Amino acid sequence: MQSKQTPVNVLSTKKVKKALFATLATVTVLSQMLTVYPTTGAAAVGSEIGTTETPTQVGDFETLKRIIEQDNGITNIELTADITMTGPINVNLNKTELTINGNGHTFTESKLDLLAYTATVYVAPNSKMQTMNIKNMKIRGTHYYAPFQVHDYVKGVVQNFENIDYVGPQMVANTYGTANFTGTNTVDITQFEGLGTLYQMVRANKVNIAGNFTANHRTTTLNTFQIYGEDSYVKIQDGANVNIQTNGGKFIGSAANTTDFTVGKNATFNLNTKSELFVAAMSNVTFDTNSTTTINRTGVDADALMLVAQNFNVNTNASLVAKQASGSTAHVIRTTAANATINFNGPRKLDLDANGTGANRVFSAYGKTTINFKDLAELGVFKATNKTETPDLSWDNVAFQVVQASGQAGIVQVGATSSTNDIQTKFVLADAKRITTTGNAADVAEKARQDAALKAVNELFNSDKPSTDVIKDTTNQAAIDAAKVLVDAVTDPTVKAALQKDLNRAQELLDAKNAAAAAEKAKQDAALKAVNELFNNNTPSTDAIKGTTDQAAINAAKALVDAVTDPTVKAALQKDLNRAQELLDAKNAAAA
C-alpha cells in the first residue's frame, strides 16, 4: 500500500529505470509509459458509495477524458475543480466500475451535438461496466440524453447517485439497469442556459430512492420515470423523504402489469401532478406501514389517477391522501385485470377524493375486484353532490369486504361489522365519490387508553400537572391504584413508561405524606396521653389534677406537646396543659 499517491503523468525514477533496462524501449515507448496512471488499494475517506481505491485527483476536462477513456486500472476519480466538457467521453470498454466524487464542484456538459446519444459520458455496447458511482457534485446538463449515458445494449449496470444537484434535460439514462439515489438529491428537468430538449427524468429498469429527494419535471408530455424490462419497480425506500412535481407527463411510464410502485415504511411522499400517475397499470402498488403519502392532481383528464392490475395495499398506520381537481372526471383507483385486490389494512388515514360532478368515483373495476376494509376506526362516505366535510354516511369500528364485478358497483359481503351493524345494507360503493377514515381501530383504542391514563395520572397532582411535584390533598391510595389500572392497560412502551414515571412519583409523595401523617399521629397520641394523665380519671374535663401530678409530670407532657406540629391539635393540648399548670400552681400555693 502506498502512503502517498504518485502525481498524474509522473512515474518514479526506479520504475522508469526498470522499464528502460528491461525493454530497451525507444523514446516513443518511454513517452507512452509516462502517461500511465498509478492506483493503490488504500481506502477512500468519507465515502458512502464507491470503491476502496485511492482517488485520482483531476482538475481539467482533458485529463478526465483521458483517464476515463484509457484502460489504465483507474476507477476512482476525485474532482479538484469545476469541469466543463468540450466533447464526449467514451468510457473504456474494460472498465467494470467508475466512481466520480465531485467534492462539491460543478460538472457541466458541452454545448455540442445536443441530440447525440454519445455526446456525454458514454457507456457503449460491449462495455463490461457494472457499477457507476456519481456523488457530491452539481451537474448542469444540456443534452437530450443523460450526463452518464448507458447504452440500451448494456444491461444490469447499477448507477448510484449521492448528493447530486442536477439541472438539465435528463438525469438518468440506464434503460436496463438500476438507478439508486441516496443522501440529498435535487433534480430540475429544465433547460440550462436555454439549451436542451427536455426528456424523461429517469430511464431505468429499477429505481430506489432513499434519503431526501426533490424533483421538478417541467416537461408537459413525457413521463418522469420511464421504466423498462422485467421485474421492474420504483421504490421509495424506508424512511425516505420524497417531493416530486410533474407538469403534464405521467409519474411512471411502463408496460402494463410489469412494474411495482412502493412507498416504504416510515417514508414520506408528496406528489403534485397534472396528470394521472401511471401510463399503464402497475402490477402492485403499496403504501407501507407508517408511510405518509399526499397526491394532488390538478388536471381533469378522464384517465384514472392510479391503475393497478394485481394488488393495491395501504398498510397498517399508513396515510394516503389523494385529491383531484374540482372539475375532475377521473376515478381514483381502477383495477385493470380480473381478480385484483384492494386492501386497506388498518391505515391511520385515508382521504380518497374523486371530486368533480360526473360519473367518476373512488373505485372502478375492469373485472372482478375484491376490496377489503380492515380494522378501520371510522369510515366516511361522501356522495357525488356532497362538497362539505361531513360525510353522508359514517360508521365506527369497521371491517368488511366488497366484491366488484366490474364498473363502479360492488356488493358488501356477509360478515361485515360496524358500530351500527348496518354497513352491509347501507354502504353503496357506486355512491362513493370520496372515502375518508381517521385511523385504525387498534390505534384509536390505544389512544383512548392513553388519554384515560394520562388524565388519571395528571389528576393526582396539584393543578393536574405532574410538574408541580405536589399531590392533591384528595389523592389517596385508592386514586393511585385506579390510575395504575389505566396505565397498565396502555400498550405503547414509550407512553407507558412516561406515565409510569409520574405514577411512581405520585406514590412516593403519598408514601411520604402518609409516613409524615403517621409520625404526627404518634406524637399527638403521646402528647394527649401525657396531658390527660395529669387529670383525675385521665379526663381534663374533671378540672382536677391527680395527687401524683407534679411539675416534672407537667414538664414531660409539655415536651410532648411541643413536638406536635398540627396547630389546632397543639392548641387544644396546650390549653389543657396550661390548666394543669394553673391547678398545680394553686395547689402548691395553698400548701405553702
C-alpha positions in Angstrom: 0.0 0.0 0.0 1.4 3.4 -1.0 1.3 6.1 1.6 1.3 8.9 -1.0 -0.1 8.7 -4.5 2.3 9.4 -7.3 1.1 12.6 -9.2 -0.7 12.1 -12.5 1.7 11.8 -15.6 4.7 11.0 -13.3 6.4 7.7 -12.6 9.1 7.1 -10.0 12.7 7.0 -11.2 13.0 3.3 -10.2 10.0 2.4 -12.3 11.4 4.3 -15.3 14.9 2.7 -15.0 13.4 -0.7 -14.6 11.3 -0.2 -17.7 14.3 1.1 -19.7 16.6 -1.7 -18.7 14.0 -4.4 -19.1 12.8 -3.4 -22.6 15.4 -1.1 -24.1 12.4 1.0 -25.1 12.6 3.8 -27.5 11.9 7.4 -26.6 8.5 7.0 -28.0 7.8 4.0 -25.8 9.1 5.9 -22.8 6.8 8.7 -23.5 3.9 6.3 -23.6 4.9 4.9 -20.3 4.8 8.2 -18.7 1.1 8.6 -19.4 0.1 5.5 -17.2 -1.8 6.5 -14.1 -0.9 4.6 -10.9 -3.5 3.2 -8.5 -3.3 1.9 -4.9 -5.6 -0.2 -2.6 -5.9 2.4 0.1 -9.4 3.1 1.3 -11.1 6.3 0.2 -12.1 8.6 3.1 -15.6 9.8 3.8 -17.3 7.8 1.0 -20.7 6.1 1.4 -20.7 4.7 -2.1 -17.7 3.9 -4.2 -14.5 1.9 -4.2 -11.7 1.4 -1.7 -9.2 2.6 -4.3 -7.3 5.8 -3.5 -8.9 8.5 -5.7 -7.0 10.0 -8.6 -7.4 13.8 -8.4 -8.4 15.6 -11.6 -9.0 19.3 -12.3 -9.5 19.6 -16.0 -11.6 18.1 -18.8 -8.7 16.7 -21.0 -7.2 14.8 -18.1 -10.7 13.5 -17.0 -11.4 12.3 -20.6 -8.0 10.6 -20.9 -8.3 8.8 -17.6 -11.8 7.5 -18.3 -11.1 6.5 -21.9 -7.9 4.6 -21.2 -7.6 1.0 -19.9 -5.4 2.1 -17.0 -7.0 0.5 -14.0 -8.2 3.8 -12.6 -11.8 3.6 -11.4 -11.9 6.2 -8.6 -11.7 9.9 -9.6 -12.0 13.0 -7.4 -12.6 16.4 -8.9 -10.5 19.3 -7.7 -12.2 22.0 -9.8 -15.3 22.7 -11.8 -15.1 20.9 -15.1 -16.9 21.8 -18.4 -17.0 19.2 -21.1 -15.8 20.3 -24.6 -16.7 16.9 -26.2 -17.8 13.4 -25.4 -16.1 10.9 -23.0 -16.3 7.3 -24.1 -15.8 5.0 -21.1 -13.2 2.4 -21.7 -14.9 -0.9 -22.5 -12.8 -2.8 -20.0 -13.8 -0.7 -17.0 -16.2 -2.5 -14.7 -16.5 0.3 -12.2 -16.3 4.1 -12.2 -16.6 6.5 -9.2 -16.5 10.2 -9.7 -16.6 12.3 -6.5 -17.3 15.9 -7.3 -16.3 17.3 -3.9 -18.9 20.0 -4.4 -17.7 21.1 -7.8 -19.8 21.6 -10.9 -19.7 19.2 -13.9 -21.2 20.9 -17.0 -21.9 19.2 -20.3 -20.7 20.6 -23.6 -22.8 22.7 -26.0 -22.1 20.4 -28.9 -24.3 17.7 -30.5 -27.1 18.3 -28.1 -29.3 15.5 -29.5 -26.5 12.9 -29.9 -26.7 9.7 -28.0 -23.0 9.5 -27.5 -22.2 13.2 -26.6 -21.9 12.9 -22.8 -20.0 10.3 -20.6 -21.0 7.3 -22.6 -21.0 3.6 -21.8 -21.0 1.9 -25.2 -22.2 -1.5 -26.3 -19.9 -4.4 -25.3 -18.9 -2.5 -22.2 -18.1 -4.5 -19.1 -19.4 -1.8 -16.8 -21.2 -3.0 -13.7 -21.2 0.0 -11.3 -21.1 3.7 -11.6 -20.9 6.0 -8.5 -21.6 9.7 -9.1 -21.6 11.8 -5.9 -21.2 15.2 -4.3 -21.5 17.4 -7.3 -23.6 19.8 -9.2 -24.4 18.7 -12.8 -25.5 21.1 -15.4 -26.9 19.2 -18.4 -27.5 20.4 -21.9 -28.1 17.2 -23.8 -31.2 15.2 -24.6 -29.6 12.2 -23.0 -28.3 11.9 -19.5 -24.8 13.1 -18.4 -23.8 9.4 -17.7 -25.4 7.6 -20.6 -25.6 3.8 -20.6 -26.4 2.2 -24.0 -29.5 0.1 -24.1 -27.4 -3.0 -25.1 -25.5 -2.8 -21.8 -27.7 -4.4 -19.2 -27.6 -4.6 -15.4 -25.5 -1.6 -14.7 -26.0 -0.1 -11.2 -25.8 3.7 -11.1 -25.6 5.2 -7.6 -26.3 8.9 -7.2 -25.4 10.6 -3.9 -25.8 14.3 -3.1 -26.4 15.4 -6.6 -27.8 18.8 -7.7 -28.9 18.4 -11.3 -30.3 20.9 -13.8 -30.9 19.8 -17.3 -33.0 17.7 -19.8 -32.4 14.2 -18.4 -30.9 12.9 -15.1 -30.5 9.2 -15.7 -30.4 7.0 -18.9 -29.7 3.4 -17.8 -32.6 1.7 -19.6 -32.0 -1.9 -18.4 -30.1 -1.1 -15.2 -30.7 0.3 -11.7 -30.7 3.9 -10.5 -30.1 4.4 -6.8 -30.5 7.7 -5.0 -29.0 8.3 -1.6 -28.1 11.3 0.6 -29.7 14.6 -0.6 -30.6 14.9 -4.3 -32.3 17.7 -6.2 -33.4 17.4 -9.8 -34.8 20.1 -12.0 -35.6 18.9 -15.5 -35.4 22.1 -17.4 -33.1 23.9 -19.8 -29.7 25.1 -18.6 -28.7 28.3 -20.2 -31.5 27.9 -22.7 -30.1 24.6 -24.1 -31.5 21.1 -24.3 -34.7 19.3 -25.3 -36.5 18.1 -22.2 -36.8 14.3 -21.8 -37.8 11.8 -19.1 -36.1 12.4 -15.8 -35.1 8.8 -15.3 -34.9 5.8 -17.7 -34.2 2.6 -15.9 -35.3 -0.9 -15.0 -35.2 -0.4 -11.3 -35.3 2.8 -9.2 -34.5 3.1 -5.5 -34.9 6.4 -3.8 -33.5 6.9 -0.3 -32.7 10.0 1.8 -34.1 13.3 0.7 -35.1 13.7 -2.9 -36.7 16.7 -4.5 -37.6 16.9 -8.2 -39.4 19.1 -10.7 -40.1 17.5 -14.1 -41.1 20.5 -16.2 -41.9 18.9 -19.5 -45.6 18.8 -20.2 -45.7 15.5 -22.1 -43.0 13.0 -21.1 -43.0 10.7 -18.1 -40.9 11.3 -15.0 -39.8 7.7 -14.6 -39.7 5.7 -17.8 -39.3 2.0 -16.8 -38.3 -0.9 -19.0 -37.8 -4.6 -18.7 -38.8 -7.5 -16.4 -39.0 -7.4 -12.6 -39.1 -3.6 -12.7 -40.0 -1.3 -9.9 -39.9 2.2 -8.5 -39.4 2.1 -4.7 -39.3 5.0 -2.2 -37.1 3.4 0.4 -38.0 3.1 4.1 -37.6 6.5 5.9 -37.1 8.5 2.7 -38.5 12.0 2.2 -39.5 12.5 -1.5 -41.2 15.5 -3.1 -41.9 15.5 -6.8 -43.7 17.9 -9.1 -44.8 16.8 -12.6 -46.3 19.2 -15.1 -48.2 17.1 -17.6 -46.4 13.9 -18.1 -47.2 10.8 -16.1 -45.3 9.9 -12.9 -44.3 6.4 -14.2 -44.4 5.0 -17.7 -44.1 1.3 -18.2 -45.7 -1.6 -19.9 -48.9 -2.8 -18.3 -48.7 -5.2 -15.3 -44.9 -5.2 -15.3 -43.8 -2.7 -12.6 -44.3 -2.3 -8.9 -44.5 1.0 -7.1 -43.9 1.1 -3.4 -43.7 3.8 -0.7 -41.6 2.2 2.1 -42.1 2.0 5.8 -42.0 5.4 7.6 -41.4 7.2 4.2 -42.9 10.5 3.2 -44.0 11.0 -0.4 -45.6 14.2 -1.8 -46.6 14.3 -5.4 -48.1 17.3 -7.2 -49.2 16.2 -10.7 -51.3 17.5 -13.5 -51.9 14.0 -14.9 -52.6 10.5 -13.7 -49.7 8.6 -12.0 -49.3 5.7 -14.4 -49.3 5.3 -18.2 -50.4 1.7 -17.7 -51.4 -0.4 -14.7 -48.8 -1.1 -12.1 -48.6 -4.8 -11.1 -48.7 -3.8 -7.4 -49.0 -0.6 -5.6 -48.0 -0.5 -1.9 -48.1 2.3 0.7 -46.3 0.5 3.5 -46.5 0.7 7.3 -46.3 4.2 8.8 -45.8 5.8 5.4 -47.3 9.2 4.6 -48.4 10.0 1.0 -50.1 13.0 -0.4 -51.1 13.2 -4.0 -52.6 16.4 -5.5 -53.9 16.2 -9.1 -54.7 19.4 -10.8 -55.6 18.1 -14.3 -59.1 17.0 -15.2 -58.5 14.2 -17.8 -60.6 11.1 -17.6 -57.9 8.6 -17.0 -57.9 7.1 -13.5 -55.4 8.6 -11.1 -54.0 5.2 -10.2 -54.2 2.0 -12.3 -53.3 -1.4 -10.8 -53.6 -4.9 -12.2 -53.0 -7.1 -9.1 -52.7 -5.7 -5.6 -53.3 -2.2 -4.2 -52.2 -2.1 -0.5 -52.4 0.6 2.2 -50.8 -1.0 5.2 -51.1 -0.5 9.0 -50.8 3.1 10.1 -50.1 4.3 6.6 -51.7 7.6 5.5 -52.8 8.1 1.9 -54.4 11.3 0.8 -55.3 11.6 -2.9 -57.1 14.7 -4.1 -58.4 15.6 -7.6 -59.4 18.9 -9.0 -63.0 20.2 -8.8 -63.5 19.6 -12.5 -62.2 16.1 -12.4 -63.7 13.3 -14.5 -61.4 10.5 -13.4 -61.7 7.6 -10.9 -59.1 7.5 -8.1 -58.3 3.7 -8.2 -59.1 1.5 -11.2 -58.2 -2.2 -11.4 -57.4 -3.4 -14.9 -57.4 -7.2 -14.6 -59.8 -9.7 -13.1 -59.2 -11.0 -9.6 -57.4 -7.8 -8.4 -57.5 -6.9 -4.8 -57.5 -3.6 -2.9 -56.5 -3.8 0.7 -56.9 -1.2 3.4 -55.1 -2.9 6.2 -55.7 -0.6 9.2 -54.4 2.7 7.8 -54.3 5.7 10.1 -55.7 8.0 7.5 -57.4 7.7 4.1 -58.9 10.6 2.1 -59.6 9.5 -1.5 -61.4 12.2 -3.3 -62.5 11.7 -6.9 -64.1 15.2 -6.9 -66.0 16.7 -9.9 -69.7 16.3 -10.6 -69.6 13.5 -13.2 -69.8 9.7 -13.0 -66.2 9.3 -11.7 -65.9 7.6 -8.4 -63.2 6.4 -5.9 -63.3 2.9 -7.2 -63.7 1.4 -10.7 -63.0 -2.1 -11.9 -62.3 -3.7 -15.3 -63.2 -7.2 -13.9 -63.8 -8.9 -10.6 -62.1 -6.9 -7.8 -62.1 -7.6 -4.1 -61.9 -4.6 -1.7 -61.0 -5.3 1.9 -61.6 -2.7 4.6 -59.9 -4.0 7.7 -59.6 -2.6 11.2 -60.9 0.9 10.5 -61.8 3.1 13.5 -64.1 5.2 11.3 -65.3 5.3 7.7 -67.0 8.1 5.9 -68.7 8.0 2.5 -69.4 11.2 0.5 -71.9 11.1 -2.3 -71.4 13.0 -5.6 -73.2 16.2 -4.6 -71.7 16.5 -1.2 -68.9 19.1 -1.2 -68.8 19.6 2.6 -66.5 18.0 5.1 -69.4 16.0 6.7 -69.9 12.5 5.1 -73.3 11.4 4.1 -72.8 8.0 5.8 -70.3 7.1 8.5 -69.5 4.1 10.7 -67.1 3.3 13.5 -65.1 0.1 14.1 -65.4 -1.1 10.5 -64.4 -4.3 8.9 -66.0 -5.6 5.7 -65.4 -6.8 2.2 -66.8 -5.6 -1.1 -66.7 -7.6 -4.4 -67.0 -5.7 -7.7 -68.0 -7.5 -10.8 -66.9 -4.5 -13.0 -67.6 -0.8 -13.2 -68.3 1.1 -10.0 -70.8 -1.1 -8.3 -70.0 -3.7 -5.7 -71.7 -5.9 -3.2 -70.8 -5.9 0.6 -70.2 -9.4 1.6 -71.8 -11.3 4.5 -69.9 -10.8 7.8 -69.5 -7.0 7.6 -69.1 -5.4 11.0 -69.5 -1.8 12.2 -70.7 0.2 15.2 -74.3 0.0 14.0 -74.1 -3.3 12.1 -75.9 -1.9 9.1 -73.0 -1.3 6.8 -74.0 -4.3 4.6 -77.3 -2.7 3.8 -76.3 0.9 3.7 -72.9 1.0 2.1 -73.1 1.6 -1.7 -69.8 1.5 -3.4 -71.1 3.2 -6.5 -72.1 6.2 -4.4 -68.5 6.7 -3.1 -67.3 10.0 -4.6 -65.0 10.4 -1.6 -63.9 7.9 1.1 -62.3 9.1 4.4 -61.0 7.4 7.6 -59.4 8.7 10.7 -57.3 5.9 11.9 -57.4 2.1 12.5 -59.5 0.7 15.3 -56.5 -0.6 17.3 -54.8 2.8 17.3 -57.9 4.6 18.2 -58.5 2.2 21.1 -54.9 2.7 22.2 -55.2 6.4 22.0 -58.3 6.3 24.2 -56.4 4.2 26.7 -53.5 6.6 26.7 -55.8 9.6 27.2 -57.7 8.0 30.1 -54.4 7.0 31.8 -52.9 10.5 31.3 -56.0 12.2 32.7 -56.0 9.9 35.8 -52.3 10.4 36.5 -52.4 14.1 36.0 -55.3 14.5 38.3 -53.2 13.0 41.2 -51.2 16.3 41.2 -51.9 19.9 42.0 -53.3 21.8 39.0 -53.4 18.4 37.2 -49.7 18.9 36.5 -47.1 16.4 37.5 -44.5 19.2 37.1 -45.8 20.7 40.3 -44.3 17.7 42.2 -47.1 18.1 44.7 -50.1 15.7 45.0 -53.6 16.9 45.8 -55.0 16.6 49.3 -57.6 14.3 47.9 -55.0 11.9 46.4 -55.1 8.7 48.3 -54.0 5.1 47.7 -57.4 4.3 46.0 -56.8 7.1 43.5 -53.3 5.9 42.7 -54.5 2.3 42.4 -57.2 3.3 40.0 -54.7 5.3 37.8 -52.4 2.3 37.9 -55.0 0.1 36.3 -55.4 2.6 33.4 -51.6 2.9 33.0 -51.2 -0.9 32.9 -53.7 -1.0 30.0 -51.5 1.2 27.8 -49.6 -0.9 25.2 -47.2 1.7 23.7 -44.0 1.2 25.7 -42.7 4.8 25.5 -46.0 6.4 26.5 -46.5 3.8 29.2 -43.0 4.4 30.7 -43.7 8.2 30.9 -47.0 7.6 32.6 -45.5 5.1 35.0 -42.8 7.5 35.9 -45.3 10.1 37.0 -47.4 7.5 38.7 -44.4 6.3 40.7 -43.7 9.9 41.8 -47.2 10.3 43.0 -46.8 7.1 45.0 -43.6 8.4 46.5 -45.2 11.6 47.5 -48.2 9.8 49.0 -46.0 7.4 50.9 -44.0 10.4 52.3 -47.2 12.1 53.2 -48.6 9.0 54.9 -45.4 8.5 56.8 -45.4 12.1 58.0 -49.0 11.8 59.0 -48.3 8.6 60.9 -45.4 10.2 62.7 -47.6 13.2 63.6 -50.4 11.0 64.8 -48.0 9.1 67.1 -46.8 12.5 68.5 -50.3 13.6 69.0 -51.3 10.4 70.8 -48.3 10.5 73.1 -48.9 14.2 74.0 -52.7 13.6 74.5 -52.0 10.6 76.8 -49.4 12.6 78.8 -51.8 15.6 79.2 -54.8 13.5 80.0 -52.9 11.6 82.7 -52.3 14.8 84.6 -56.0 14.9 85.5 -58.3 12.8 87.6 -59.8 9.9 85.7 -57.4 10.9 82.8 -60.0 13.5 81.9 -59.3 17.2 81.7 -63.0 18.0 82.0 -62.8 17.0 85.7 -60.8 20.2 86.1 -58.8 18.5 88.9 -55.3 17.2 88.7 -54.2 13.9 90.2 -52.4 13.9 93.6 -49.3 12.5 91.7 -49.2 15.3 89.2 -46.2 17.4 89.8 -44.0 19.9 87.9 -41.9 17.1 86.4 -45.0 15.4 85.0 -46.2 18.7 83.5 -42.8 19.4 82.0 -42.7 15.9 80.5 -46.1 16.5 79.0 -45.0 19.9 77.7 -42.1 18.3 75.8 -44.5 16.0 74.0 -47.0 18.8 73.2 -44.2 20.9 71.8 -43.4 18.1 69.4 -46.9 18.2 67.8 -47.0 20.1 64.5 -50.7 20.3 63.8 -51.6 23.8 65.1 -55.2 23.0 66.0 -54.4 19.8 67.9 -51.4 21.5 69.6 -53.5 24.5 70.7 -56.1 22.2 72.4 -53.4 20.2 74.1 -51.7 23.4 75.2 -54.9 24.7 76.7 -55.3 21.6 78.9 -51.6 21.7 79.8 -51.9 25.3 80.8 -54.9 24.4 83.0 -53.0 21.6 84.7 -50.2 24.1 85.4 -52.7 26.6 86.9 -54.1 23.9 89.2 -50.7 22.7 90.3 -49.6 26.3 91.0 -52.8 26.8 93.1 -52.2 23.5 95.0 -48.6 24.5 95.7 -49.6 28.0 96.9 -52.2 26.5 99.2 -49.7 24.1 100.7 -47.0 26.7 101.3 
